[in-house]
Amino acid sequence: MALPNIYSDLVQEKLFERVNILTEYTKPQWGKMNASQMLAHLNVMFELGLEQKNKRPNFFIRFMLQSFVKSKIISEVPYKKNSMTAPEMIIKHQPDFETEKNRMLEYMMLVGNNGSSFFEQREHPTFGKLSATEWNNLFYKHIDHHLKQFNI
């Protein structure tokens, strides 16, 4: 079963609708993050794919993550509740909800506007070159997981 295509206008529209339901007061059904932290957390994912400003882990860490984690991240299988989070994606501060929400919506538009060809064989700092489908799975599955966390 293929995941919805995050590069398509229809899927983008549905994700925008879901994100716009979220408020800073929406409570999670599991996990430790509040809505602002969750949006900031997802924005780190977009930064990895669009800005590529994050440092690459050393060879050993990259090898271990590519060998044991990559397939779980980019597959079509949904994430489990309370899955482990990469240290660089843990948001400890209290970000501004509206700022993070607007950043996320802008990043989602960039993904859609850039399209799948932009992501084909685009480098991920940890997982190496990914196909457009793998990027799609990473983006869509992660967004969907956290929106479901907030019952959206």
Secondary structure by P-SEA (a helix, b strand, c coil): ccccccccaaaaaaaaaaaaacccccccccccccaaaaaaaaaaaaaaccccccccccaaaaaaaaacccccccccccccccccccccccccccccaaaaaaaaaaaaaaaaaacccccccccccccccccaaaaaaaaaaaaaaaaaaacc
